[in-house]
Amino acid sequence: MGGVLRTARTGVASERRNSAANRSALILVALVLGTLLIQPAVEARTLPEKADPALYAMAESHPDARLPVIIREAAPTTSSAERLVRFLGGSVTHELPIVGGFSAVVPGSAVPRLTASSDVARVWGDGRVRMATVDMDQYDTYPINTVWRSAINLLQALTRSIGSGVGVAVIDTGVVPVPDLKNHVSYRVDFTPERDGLDRYGHGTHMAGIVVGDGTSSRGKYVGVAPGARLISIKVAGYNGATDVSVVIAGLQWVITHKSLFNIRVLNLSFGTDSTQPYAIDPLDFAVEQTWRAGITVVVSAGNRGPDPRTVDKPADDPYVISVGAVDTKQTNSPYDDTVAPFSSQGPTQDGFKKPDLVAPGISIVSARDPNSTIDQLHPLARVGDFYFKATGTSQAAAMVSGIVALMNATNPLLTPDQVKGILMRTATRLPNQPGSGAGEVNAGAAVNAVNDLLGMLSPANGGLVRSTGTGSLEASRGSLHVYADTNDDGAPDPVRGEVTAFGTPWTSQSWSTNSSSGYACGATSWSDASWGAKSWSGMQWDAKSWSANSWSNAAWSSDAWSAKSWSGSSWSSNDWSAKSWSAKSWSAQLWS
């Protein structure tokens, strides 16, 4: 959850204990805010301009290792770079037209040849992301926040709109068909080896409940912000809540491609990395900007590493997107006594931008519970009856804003993302003397009422900004944390480092050609359904059966759904629970901040 369930929120390790589960748990892809940053020292000598220094050093010291990379092609419309990868003993794991390239796994010895090729514009190592969660222990016994709807003036907004017809994409840990959600999920996609779209971590389900939950199990007491909207769940992380930057980018690509099919107007990202790579060259920042330019408003949690400055996560650091911090409502209906939560990340960013853009309630927020998920088991005191769970963090705050954006788009379908951002910031309730509050606390009623005002239409945000090129390093985008994945199918997980994706494919800057900046480089032609075939997903793909209407039936979802057997100690192999994949560091208080 935004602060309580860490995606920052992004791992593809699975909780399932079959063969697919093993891969899942091992692929603990780390878009987690803090990867095991291992950047081998590079000698003081000239390196190829197209090489990521960390990847190059790793390749030289481990020529026989299989390295995950992201490659940007010099000519994305050809297959020359893909052929070169295969010729050098590598394999392409995923086409990433959103960045003008693809991910792959290559031998370390192949990196110099790749960087020397005229078919390759850039090669990066792949990086990880984690769910933006807070140290929940201190908040488990906090009283339920019963005033947040009043604090953001939500009831006034709901008199005009409930978000009907608007698609909200949530890139997270998946969802489960609890009563509050089962009639509101239009589609679910799974980028993890678990291949079922179900949430075993608990973060994605909580986010979904805040956005579209209908309060069925509470007779309307714990209803979400936009219960009329439709949720599209893109699962990028498994039971441990960690994923890789490359997996999130693939999820963003899917969202852009399927925007029209599901009327996706909003994208919620409640996770990030602690990378400080300039947004102007960062691949993840580039990807969220492409999504924004495709007409989808991107809402990102600022992170839970506050209150110090320069702690905003990536991609919340991107100046285009809406970055959301968290406030403590003090259990009063008025927003004027609200204060920025102590864990809420603050700017300026490494590029000097003020962040977050605005704030929303983020402490002890009740939403849908995912029975026996990782978070549910770790925090039993945070359970609210059989169907709900209270969580804390900027993830929850971001989910609220995503719901409000859905209300705005349902009221005026012609709004652009820049207009949405401008209206939200202009109508926010100012919080004087509160560093880290941005334009103020979101005011849902005022925002929805302003969507047809001439001032709102003529005062868009983001004027004069410089777009990201995405030509930077994938490894640098990961920040300090790395996930473990069995990218070479040898049964043993290895940290995903360098210019390689979690799918085992290389990443090059050529995959982000300058042509892709001229428009959102993700048209139906470049990203056809064929590109999602079994070949490109080698073991991580889904089939039609998995996504049929029958797979999301009206079957009841009780706490028995995750039986004790499925979570027993015997179901986890020694490999799954190795010190590396489940270390104390991974579950430190900082991770759950």
C-alpha positions in Angstrom: 0.0 0.0 0.0 1.1 3.4 -0.6 3.0 3.6 2.5 2.1 0.6 4.2 2.5 -1.8 1.4 5.7 -1.2 -0.3 5.8 -1.2 -4.0 7.6 1.9 -4.4 6.4 0.3 -4.7 7.6 -2.9 -7.4 9.2 -7.9 -7.3 8.1 -10.6 -9.3 8.6 -13.3 -6.8 5.7 -15.6 -6.3 4.2 -17.0 -3.2 3.0 -20.0 -5.0 4.8 -23.2 -4.3 4.8 -25.0 -7.6 7.5 -24.8 -10.2 6.1 -21.5 -11.4 6.1 -20.3 -7.9 9.7 -21.1 -7.4 10.5 -18.9 -10.4 8.1 -16.3 -9.1 9.7 -16.1 -5.7 13.1 -16.0 -7.2 12.3 -13.3 -9.6 11.9 -10.9 -6.8 12.3 -8.2 -9.3 13.3 -5.2 -7.5 11.7 -1.9 -8.3 12.0 -1.8 -4.6 13.2 1.4 -3.3 16.4 -0.1 -2.1 18.1 -2.8 -4.2 21.5 -4.3 -3.3 23.3 -1.8 -5.3 26.4 -3.5 -6.6 28.3 -1.2 -8.8 31.7 -2.7 -9.5 34.4 -0.2 -9.6 35.4 0.9 -13.2 38.9 1.6 -14.1 39.8 5.1 -15.0 39.8 4.6 -18.7 37.6 5.4 -21.6 34.5 3.3 -21.9 32.3 3.0 -25.0 29.8 5.9 -24.9 27.0 3.4 -25.4 27.9 1.3 -22.4 26.5 1.6 -18.8 29.8 1.7 -16.7 28.3 -0.6 -14.1 27.2 -3.1 -16.7 30.5 -2.9 -18.5 32.5 -3.6 -15.4 30.2 -6.5 -14.4 30.6 -7.9 -17.9 34.4 -7.7 -17.8 34.6 -9.3 -14.4 32.0 -12.0 -15.2 32.3 -12.8 -18.9 30.5 -16.1 -18.5 27.6 -14.7 -16.5 24.2 -14.2 -18.0 23.4 -10.6 -17.6 19.9 -9.0 -18.0 20.1 -5.8 -20.1 17.9 -3.3 -21.8 19.0 -2.3 -25.3 18.0 0.7 -27.3 18.2 0.1 -31.0 19.7 2.4 -33.6 16.9 1.4 -35.9 13.9 0.1 -33.9 12.0 -0.8 -37.0 14.6 -3.5 -37.9 15.5 -6.8 -36.1 19.2 -6.3 -36.6 20.0 -5.8 -32.9 17.8 -8.8 -31.9 19.7 -11.0 -34.4 23.0 -9.7 -33.0 21.9 -10.7 -29.4 21.1 -14.2 -30.5 24.3 -14.5 -32.5 26.3 -13.6 -29.4 24.6 -16.3 -27.4 21.9 -14.2 -25.8 18.1 -14.2 -25.9 15.5 -11.5 -26.3 13.1 -11.5 -23.4 10.8 -8.6 -24.2 10.2 -6.1 -26.9 9.9 -2.6 -25.4 8.8 -0.2 -28.2 8.0 2.4 -25.6 11.7 2.9 -25.2 12.7 2.0 -28.8 14.3 -1.3 -27.9 14.0 -4.5 -26.0 15.2 -6.4 -22.9 17.4 -9.4 -23.2 19.8 -11.7 -21.4 23.4 -11.9 -22.8 26.7 -13.4 -21.7 29.0 -10.9 -20.1 31.4 -11.5 -23.0 28.9 -10.2 -25.4 28.6 -6.7 -23.9 31.7 -5.2 -25.7 30.4 -6.5 -29.0 27.0 -5.1 -28.5 28.3 -1.6 -27.6 30.6 -1.7 -30.6 27.7 -2.5 -33.0 26.1 0.2 -35.1 22.8 -1.5 -34.6 22.9 -0.6 -30.9 22.4 2.9 -29.6 22.7 2.1 -25.9 22.9 -0.8 -23.5 21.9 -0.6 -19.8 21.6 -3.1 -17.0 18.1 -3.7 -15.6 17.0 -2.4 -12.2 14.3 -2.9 -9.5 11.4 -1.2 -7.8 9.6 -1.8 -4.5 6.2 -1.0 -3.2 6.0 2.2 -1.2 5.3 1.0 2.2 5.9 2.4 5.7 7.2 0.9 8.9 3.7 -0.3 9.8 4.3 -1.6 13.2 4.0 1.8 14.8 0.7 2.4 12.9 -1.0 -1.0 13.4 -2.7 0.2 16.6 -3.6 3.6 15.3 -7.4 4.4 15.3 -9.1 4.0 12.0 -9.1 7.2 9.9 -12.8 7.9 9.6 -12.5 11.6 8.5 -10.4 11.4 5.3 -13.4 11.7 3.0 -14.5 14.9 4.7 -10.9 16.3 4.7 -10.7 16.0 1.0 -14.3 17.1 0.3 -15.1 13.9 -1.4 -18.9 13.8 -0.7 -19.3 17.0 -2.8 -17.5 15.4 -5.7 -19.6 12.3 -5.5 -22.8 14.3 -6.0 -21.5 15.0 -9.6 -19.7 11.8 -10.5 -18.8 8.3 -9.3 -16.3 7.8 -12.1 -18.6 5.7 -14.3 -17.0 4.5 -17.5 -13.5 5.6 -16.7 -10.7 3.0 -16.7 -8.1 3.2 -14.0 -5.0 1.1 -14.5 -3.2 0.1 -11.3 0.4 -1.3 -11.8 1.0 -3.1 -8.5 0.9 -6.6 -7.0 -2.4 -7.7 -8.5 -5.9 -8.0 -6.9 -8.1 -10.7 -5.4 -11.8 -11.0 -5.9 -13.0 -9.8 -2.5 -16.6 -8.7 -2.4 -15.8 -5.0 -2.6 -13.8 -5.5 -5.9 -15.1 -8.5 -7.8 -17.6 -6.5 -9.8 -15.3 -3.6 -10.6 -12.3 -5.3 -12.2 -12.5 -5.1 -16.0 -9.2 -6.9 -16.8 -6.1 -8.2 -15.1 -2.7 -8.8 -16.6 0.2 -10.7 -14.9 3.8 -10.0 -15.7 5.1 -12.4 -13.1 5.7 -16.1 -13.2 2.6 -16.6 -11.0 0.5 -15.9 -14.2 -2.8 -15.6 -12.4 -3.1 -11.9 -11.6 -3.9 -12.7 -7.9 -2.4 -10.6 -5.2 -0.2 -12.5 -2.7 1.5 -9.5 -1.2 -1.6 -7.4 -0.3 -0.6 -4.0 -1.6 -2.5 -4.0 -5.0 -5.7 -5.1 -3.4 -5.6 -2.3 -0.9 -4.9 0.2 -3.6 -7.8 -1.1 -5.7 -10.2 -0.8 -2.8 -9.3 2.9 -2.3 -9.8 3.6 -5.9 -13.0 1.6 -6.8 -14.1 -0.4 -3.8 -17.9 -0.4 -3.4 -18.1 -1.1 0.3 -20.2 -4.3 -0.1 -18.7 -6.0 3.0 -19.2 -2.9 5.2 -22.6 -1.8 3.9 -21.0 1.2 2.3 -19.0 2.3 5.2 -15.6 1.7 3.5 -16.4 2.7 0.0 -13.6 3.9 -2.4 -13.2 7.2 -4.1 -14.6 6.3 -7.5 -16.9 3.2 -7.2 -18.2 3.7 -10.7 -14.8 3.4 -12.4 -13.4 0.2 -13.9 -10.1 -1.2 -12.6 -7.5 -2.7 -14.9 -5.0 -4.5 -12.8 -1.4 -4.9 -14.1 0.5 -7.2 -11.8 4.3 -6.7 -11.7 5.2 -8.1 -8.3 4.6 -11.3 -6.3 4.4 -12.2 -2.7 7.4 -10.1 -1.6 6.2 -6.9 -3.3 9.4 -6.3 -5.2 9.8 -6.0 -9.0 12.2 -4.7 -11.6 12.2 -1.4 -13.5 12.1 -3.3 -16.7 8.9 -5.1 -15.6 7.2 -1.8 -14.7 8.2 -0.4 -18.1 6.6 -3.4 -19.8 3.5 -2.8 -17.7 3.4 0.9 -18.9 3.8 -0.3 -22.5 0.7 -2.6 -22.0 -1.3 0.3 -20.6 -0.6 2.6 -23.5 -1.4 -0.1 -26.0 -4.7 -1.0 -24.4 -5.8 2.5 -23.5 -8.6 2.7 -26.0 -9.9 -0.8 -25.4 -10.5 -0.1 -21.7 -10.8 3.7 -21.8 -7.8 4.0 -19.5 -7.6 7.6 -18.5 -5.7 7.2 -15.2 -2.7 5.2 -14.1 -1.8 4.7 -10.4 1.8 3.9 -9.5 2.3 3.4 -5.8 5.9 2.4 -5.8 9.4 3.6 -6.9 13.1 3.5 -6.6 15.7 5.6 -4.8 17.6 6.3 -8.0 19.0 9.8 -8.4 19.6 9.6 -12.2 18.5 12.8 -13.9 14.9 12.5 -15.1 16.0 13.9 -18.5 17.7 10.6 -19.4 16.1 8.1 -17.1 14.3 5.1 -18.8 11.6 4.9 -16.2 10.9 8.6 -16.2 10.8 8.4 -20.0 8.2 5.6 -19.9 5.9 7.5 -17.5 6.2 10.6 -19.7 5.2 8.5 -22.8 2.2 7.3 -20.9 1.3 10.9 -20.0 1.6 12.0 -23.6 -0.7 9.2 -24.6 -3.5 11.0 -22.8 -3.3 9.0 -19.5 -2.9 11.0 -16.2 -0.1 9.3 -14.2 -0.4 9.5 -10.4 2.7 8.4 -8.4 3.3 8.1 -4.7 6.1 10.4 -3.6 7.7 7.7 -1.3 8.0 7.1 2.4 11.6 8.2 3.1 10.8 11.6 4.6 10.9 14.0 6.2 14.3 14.9 4.9 14.6 16.8 1.6 15.7 15.0 -1.6 14.0 11.8 -0.7 11.3 11.7 -3.5 11.3 8.3 -5.3 11.6 7.7 -9.0 9.4 8.1 -11.1 7.6 10.6 -8.7 10.6 12.8 -9.4 9.5 13.3 -13.0 8.2 16.9 -13.4 5.3 15.9 -15.7 3.5 13.3 -13.5 1.4 14.1 -10.4 3.5 13.2 -7.3 1.5 12.7 -4.1 2.7 13.0 -0.5 0.7 12.1 2.6 -0.8 14.1 5.4 -2.0 13.3 9.0 -5.6 14.4 9.3 -5.5 14.6 13.1 -8.8 12.8 13.1 -10.7 16.0 12.3 -12.9 16.8 9.4 -11.2 20.0 8.5 -8.1 20.0 6.4 -6.7 23.2 7.9 -5.1 21.4 10.9 -3.6 18.7 8.7 0.2 18.2 8.8 2.5 16.5 6.4 3.2 12.9 7.6 6.6 12.4 9.1 7.4 9.6 6.6 6.2 11.5 3.4 9.1 12.1 1.0 10.0 15.7 0.1 11.9 17.4 -2.7 13.6 19.1 -4.2 14.5 16.4 -6.6 18.0 15.8 -7.9 17.0 18.0 -10.8 15.7 20.8 -8.6 12.0 20.4 -9.0 9.6 20.9 -6.0 7.9 17.7 -5.1 5.4 16.4 -4.2 2.8 18.3 -6.3 0.1 17.9 -3.6 -0.8 15.7 -0.7 -3.7 13.5 0.5 -4.6 11.6 3.7 -2.2 8.7 4.2 -2.4 7.4 7.8 -4.5 4.4 8.9 -6.6 4.3 5.7 -9.1 1.3 5.6 -9.5 -0.6 2.4 -9.9 -4.1 1.1 -8.0 -6.8 2.9 -6.2 -9.6 1.1 -6.6 -12.5 3.5 -3.3 -14.3 4.4 -1.3 -12.2 2.0 2.2 -11.3 3.1 1.2 -8.0 4.6 -1.9 -9.4 6.2 0.2 -12.0 8.0 2.9 -9.6 9.1 0.4 -7.1 10.5 -2.5 -8.9 12.1 -3.3 -5.9 14.3 -4.0 -3.9 11.2 -6.9 -6.1 10.3 -10.4 -4.5 10.5 -12.8 -7.4 10.7 -12.7 -10.1 8.1 -12.7 -8.0 5.0 -10.7 -4.8 5.7 -7.2 -3.7 6.6 -5.8 -0.3 7.6 -2.6 0.8 6.0 -0.4 3.9 6.0 1.8 5.6 3.4 2.0 7.8 0.3 0.6 4.8 -1.7 -2.8 5.3 -0.1 -2.6 9.0 -0.7 -1.8 8.4 -4.4 -4.7 6.0 -4.8 -7.1 8.6 -3.5 -5.9 11.1 -6.0 -6.1 8.5 -8.8 -9.8 8.0 -7.8 -10.4 11.8 -7.9 -8.9 12.0 -11.4 -11.4 9.3 -12.5 -14.2 11.5 -11.1 -12.8 14.4 -13.1 -12.5 12.5 -16.3 -16.0 11.1 -16.0 -17.4 14.6 -15.6 -15.4 16.0 -18.5 -14.0 13.3 -20.8 -12.1 15.9 -22.9 -9.6 16.8 -20.1 -5.9 16.3 -20.9 -3.4 15.1 -18.2 -1.9 18.6 -18.1 -5.3 20.2 -17.5 -6.1 17.6 -14.8 -2.9 18.4 -13.0 -3.4 22.2 -13.3 -6.9 21.9 -11.9 -5.9 19.7 -9.0 -3.0 22.0 -7.9 -5.1 25.2 -8.4 -8.0 23.9 -6.3 -6.0 22.2 -3.5 -6.4 23.5 0.0 -3.2 25.3 1.0 -1.3 24.1 4.0 0.9 27.1 5.1 4.1 26.4 6.9 4.0 22.7 5.9 7.2 21.8 3.9 6.5 18.9 1.6 2.8 19.8 1.0 3.2 21.1 -2.5 0.2 23.0 -3.8 -1.7 21.7 -0.8 -4.2 19.0 0.2 -6.3 17.7 -2.7 -9.9 19.0 -2.7 -12.0 16.5 -4.6 -15.2 18.6 -4.7 -13.5 21.8 -5.9 -11.5 19.8 -8.5 -14.6 18.1 -10.0 -16.5 21.4 -10.0 -13.7 23.1 -11.9 -13.4 20.6 -14.8 -15.7 22.6 -17.1 -14.5 26.1 -16.1 -12.7 28.1 -18.7 -9.9 28.9 -16.3 -9.3 25.2 -15.7 -9.2 24.4 -19.4 -6.9 27.3 -20.2 -4.5 26.8 -17.2 -2.7 23.5 -17.8 0.3 22.5 -15.9 3.8 21.5 -17.2 4.4 24.4 -19.5 8.0 24.8 -20.5 9.3 21.5 -19.3 11.9 19.5 -21.2 11.0 15.9 -22.1 13.1 13.0 -21.0 15.1 11.2 -23.7 15.3 7.9 -21.8 18.9 7.5 -22.9 20.3 7.0 -19.4 21.1 3.7 -17.6 18.6 1.1 -16.7 20.9 0.1 -13.8 21.0 3.6 -12.5 17.3 3.8 -12.7 17.1 0.9 -10.2 18.8 2.9 -7.5 20.3 0.9 -4.6 18.2 -2.2 -4.6 18.2 -5.2 -6.9 15.8 -8.1 -7.2 16.8 -11.7 -7.7 15.6 -13.6 -10.7 16.4 -16.9 -12.4 17.0 -15.2 -15.7 19.1 -18.1 -17.1 16.8 -21.0 -16.2 19.5 -22.7 -14.1 17.2 -23.0 -11.0 19.2 -20.4 -9.0 18.3 -16.8 -8.6 20.8 -14.1 -9.3 20.6 -10.4 -8.7 19.3 -8.5 -11.7 22.0 -6.0 -12.4 23.4 -4.0 -15.3 21.7 -3.2 -18.6 19.5 -6.2 -18.5 15.8 -6.7 -17.9 14.2 -9.0 -15.4 13.1 -11.1 -18.4 16.7 -11.9 -19.1 17.0 -9.6 -22.1 19.5 -6.9 -22.8 18.6 -3.2 -22.6 20.1 -0.7 -24.9 19.5 3.0 -25.3 18.9 2.4 -28.9 15.7 0.9 -27.9 14.7 4.5 -27.0 15.3 6.0 -30.3 14.9 9.8 -30.8 12.0 8.9 -33.0 10.1 7.6 -30.1 10.2 11.1 -28.5 8.3 12.6 -31.4 5.1 11.0 -30.1 4.2 8.3 -27.6 6.1 5.5 -29.2 3.6 2.8 -28.5 1.2 2.6 -31.3 -0.8 -0.5 -32.1 1.5 -1.3 -34.9 4.7 -1.3 -32.9 3.1 -3.1 -30.0 0.8 -5.6 -31.5 -0.9 -8.5 -29.7 1.6 -10.8 -31.3 4.4 -9.2 -29.3 2.7 -10.6 -26.2 3.0 -14.2 -27.4 4.5 -17.2 -25.6 7.8 -16.6 -27.3 8.3 -13.1 -25.9 7.2 -14.1 -22.5 8.9 -17.5 -22.3 7.4 -18.9 -19.2 6.0 -15.7 -17.9 3.1 -15.3 -20.4 -0.5 -15.8 -19.8 -3.0 -17.6 -21.9 -6.6 -16.9 -23.0 -7.9 -19.3 -20.4 -6.3 -17.4 -17.6 -8.0 -14.2 -18.6 -11.4 -15.5 -19.6 -14.5 -14.3 -17.8 -14.7 -17.5 -16.0 -11.4 -16.8 -14.3 -13.0 -13.9 -12.3 -16.1 -15.6 -11.2 -18.5 -14.8 -8.5 -17.0 -17.4 -6.3 -16.7 -16.2 -2.7 -13.3 -15.0 -1.5 -12.9 -15.7 2.1 -9.9 -15.9 4.4 -9.9 -19.6 3.6 -8.9 -18.7 0.0 -5.2 -18.6 1.2 -5.3 -21.7 3.3 -2.8 -22.4 6.0 -1.5 -25.2 3.8 -0.5 -22.8 1.1 1.4 -20.7 3.6 3.0 -23.5 5.6 6.7 -23.7 6.1 6.9 -26.8 4.0 5.5 -25.0 1.0 8.6 -22.7 0.9 11.7 -24.4 -0.4 15.1 -23.5 1.1 15.9 -21.7 -2.1 12.8 -19.5 -1.7 13.7 -18.6 1.8 17.4 -18.1 1.4 19.1 -15.3 3.3 19.5 -13.5 0.0 15.9 -13.5 -1.1 14.3 -12.9 2.3 16.9 -11.0 4.3 16.3 -8.9 7.3 17.3 -5.9 5.2 14.5 -6.6 2.8 11.9 -6.3 5.5 13.5 -3.6 7.5 11.5 -0.8 9.1 12.7 1.5 6.3 11.0 -0.8 3.7 7.7 -0.5 5.6 7.8 3.3 6.1 
